[in-house]
């Protein structure tokens, strides 16, 4: 049976970062470097990853999750959860300062990242939820730092790639924070048309 390249790519996307796939004549070999072990998968099983609605694919993914070679994708946070995170982050920034909050990101935003990126639609929905809560809350009141950190943490906790930026504008002097993922910024990188030059970018886990 000829191997379907799309099926192999689909399988690679759900594997944990510490696992690597090598093609073999009979299928593929998964190297789990975290546990120093190797798992084999036949070509017939690899083909099943091309059909995301397949029951057999679901069983294979479940098996990889149980073996520690893949992580189940976390669901999107509810609208209520987004609001609670936003208010909590804003309160933390006001209490201990923005700089200290950035140093705590490694605790709240894990460094683990899935191979498949966040979709622009997912990030756009998160942006609408974050900004809706921010504008309706007299407490948060459009705080760019709280919006950016909240969006960054929520995406990172789902294992999705995100970058937190802090920028500066010289004339007139101002600071601005935003998060970027899949081409979407939360909040906008250039509010009211004013461009900010990034002076700090955090990719994940506070790094």
Secondary structure, 3 states (H helix, E strand, C coil): CCCCHHHHHHHHHHECCCEEEEEECCEEEEEECCCCEEEEEEHHHHHHHHCCCCHHHHHHHHHHHHCCCECCCCCCCCHHHHHHHHHHHHHHHHHHCHHHHHHCHHHHCCCCCCCCCCCHHHHHHHHHHHHHHHHHCCCCCCCHHHHHHHHHHHHHHCCCCCEEEEEEECCCCEEEEEEEECCEEECCCCHHHCCCEEEEEECCCCC
